[in-house]
């Protein structure tokens, strides 16, 4: 018995399932927690069986299959998968088989919202040298028959290299170092430094019709009833789909931090925050 049945129901919000395969995990999603699930599967031969599972589990209105690599951003963007757009990423025995796990996890990190989470269960090189030696011995015979799965990857190091994680130390160690089973863990995403909203932020110029770097931005407003006009004849609209956090309200000014998912051409730089529609007077990165 594995811990996977307890991990999958922790997915919430907009979920990306990396490599759903035949759809073995679809029965474990908590439908009350997820708003949308995007299954990114690079093997087209798995799609019919996975689609059948979607129908059997009654997930037609929530689950969408995408035949693509996770690194094919042009394809993923057509489905709204872009920087800071995901609440949860689920990876069950996928990172142990992708050709370049470091690049894949960095991409997953980029796609997650601040506060989002990576839930995974993967094969991992054992800390016990005898077991590790056995893994290295068996690996050449193992991976050709199980979809390229590698027993010897240092999955923790791969995840650590992707960026800053809020609770990286909570990743479980080798309670049974003699076991070659995957290691379960939940890692919470944190995209920003300890003090990201310091007052020495530089002001960035908005480029017309361009995509700005993903990240957290401070948006300065007047009071709720006043709409400030910016100095641009044509600026850009920030597309936002996450909660807003009031950081440092002062008289006559409201400062909000927002996870920016992208820019599109528009007449004014606008933002809708909890029902408040205003025009931004500046953007600070």
N, C-alpha and C positions, 0 to 999 in steps of 0.2 A: 504493500500500500504506500503510495507516494503522497506528498503534500500538495500536489497540483490541484486536486479538487477544492482545497482551501485557498489557493492563490488566485485562480481565475475569477471567482466572485468579487474580488477586491477591485476589479476594473470598474471605472466609472467615467461618466461624461463622454467625450469623443475619444474612442479607442482605436488604436491601430494594432491589429494582430499581425505580427511578423511571421510569415510562413505558416498559414493555417493548415496547409497540407490537405488531408482528407476531411478536415473539419472535426477532429476528435474533441476539441475543447468547446465547441459551440453549445453543447448541452449544459455547460457550467457557468455561462454568463448570467448575471443577475439582471434581468430585463428592466427592473425598476431603477437600476443605477446607471445604465448606459443609455445615451441618447442616439449614438451612432457608432457603428463598428465598421472599420475599413480593413478588410483582409488583403494584405499585399503578398501575393504568391507568384514566384517567378517560374514555377513549373506548370505549364498549361495542362499537363496530363492529370493534375489533381483537381482541376476546376470542376468537372462534372460531378464528382463525388462530394466535393465541398458544397456545391450548389444544392445538391440533394439534401445535405444535412441542414442547410439554411432553411429549406422548406419544411423539413421534418420538425425542426425546433421552433417553427413559427417566427423566424427572424427576418422575413422578407422586407419588413418596413424599417429594419434597423441595420442589417448587415449588407455590405456591398463588397463584392469581390473585385480585385484589381489584379490583372495579370501584368506584373512588372517587377523589376528590381527595386529595392528600397532606395537605391542611389540614382534612379532615373527621375530626377526632379521635374522634368517637363511633363511626364505622364502623371505624376502624383499631384502636381499643381492643378490639373484639370478636375481633380476630385476635392480640391480645397485643402490638400495636405501641403503645408508650407511651414516656414519657421514660426514657432510658437503657436501652433494650431491644435496640438493634441493634449488631452488630459492624461491619457494612459497609453503606454506601449506594453504589449504582452508578447513575450518571446519564450516559447516552450521548446527546448532542444532545437534551436535554430542557430544561435551564435556559435555553436560547436561545429557547424557544418558550412557556414558561409565562407567564401574564399578569402575575404579580407575583413575579419571581425572588427579590427580597430576602426576602419573607415565606416563600417555599418553602424557601430555604436555612436560614433561622433555625429553621424547623420540623424540618428534617433534622438540624441541629445539636442540637436538643433531644432528638431520638429516639436519637441515637448514644450509646453507652456512652463513658465516659472511656477513651481509648486506641483507640477505634474509628476507622474511616477512611472518608473520602469519596473515591470514585474517579470521575473525570469526564473527559469529552471533549466540549468545547462550542465553538460559535462564539464569537468574541471580537473586539471592536473592535481593529483593528491599531494598533500604535504608530507605524507609518509614515503620515505625514499624507496622502500621495497615495493609498495603499491605503484608508485610513479614509474619505477623500472618495469613493472609488469605492464603498465599502460603503454609505455614506449615500445615494449616488445609486441604487444597485441595490435597496436594502432595500424601498422601497415596492412594487416590482414582484416582489420575491422572496418576501416572507413570505406573501402570500395563496395562493401555489401550493405551499408546503412546510410546511403545518401551523402557520403563525404563527411560523416561525423568524426570529429577528432577527440580522442580521450585526453590529449596532453596539453590542451590550451590553458593558459593562465587567465581564466575569464575575469577574475577580480581585477587584474592589472589592466586588461582591455577596457573594462568599465571605468576604472579610475582615470585612464588616459583621456577619456572623452570630455571631461570638464569637472566642475565643482558639483559634488552631490551633497545634499543636506545631511544624510545619515549613512555615508559610505561604510562606516565602521559597523553598522548593523548587519552587513552581509555575513551570513553564517559561515563559520569556519568548518574545519573538518572534524565534526563530532565523531565520525567513524572514518578515520583516515585510511583504513584498509578497504573501504568501499569504492567502487568505480561508478556509483550512481551519480546523476547530476546533483548539483548543489542548489537548493532553493534559496531565494532571497527576494526582498523588495527594496528598491532603492528610490528615494524621493529626489526629484530633480530640483536643482537650484542653479539658476543661470547667472546670478549676480554676485558681486563681492559683498563683504560684510557691511560696507557703508556705501552703497551705490548712489545715494541721493545727497552727496556732499554738495556744498554750495559752490565748489570750484568747477562745476560742470561747464564744458564748453558748449557754445551755441552752434548748432549745425545748420548750414544752409540747405533748404529743400530744393532738390533738383526736379525740374518740371517733368512730370510723367515718368519718373524713375522709381525704382525700388530702393528704399533706404535700408540700411543694415538692421537686422532684427535685434530686438533687445527691449530694455525698459527705458522709457522716456518720461521726463517731467514736463507736464503741460500746464502752463500758467494761464489762469483765468481771472477775470474780475468776478464780482459777486454773481449769484445765480441769476439775477434778473437783467444783467447787462451783457450784451453781445459785443465782443471786441472784433473789429475788422482788422485783418492783417494787411501787410503792405504789398502783398502779391496780387497782381492782376489775375493771374491764374496760379493756383497752388495745387495741392494734392489732398485727397480725402484719405484719412487713416481708417482702415477697416479693423474694427475691434470687436472681439467676441468674448472678452473675459471680464471678470469683476474689476471694479475700480477701488483703489485704496486711497483714502484721504491721508496724506502724509503730514502736512504741516500747515493747517489752515491759519491764516492771519487775516486781520481786517482788510477787506478789499481785494483779497487774493485767495484763490483756492489752487492747491498744487495736487495734481493727481498723477499717480504712476500707472502706466498702462502697458500691457504686453501688446506690442504692435505686430500684427500679422501680415501687413503689407500696405502698399500705397497704390492708388489708382488716380488717373487724371480727374481733376474736378475744378470747380469755380473757387471754392474757399477751403481752407483747412478746417475741417469740422470734426466734432466729436460728440457722441451721444453717451452720456454717463448717467445711468440710473434715471432715465427720463429727461435729463437736462441736455438740451442741444445748444452748443455754443461754438463760436469760432475762435480758434486758438490764436493767441498773440505771439507765440514763440514756441520753439521746441528745443529742448536741452537734452543732449545725449549723455 
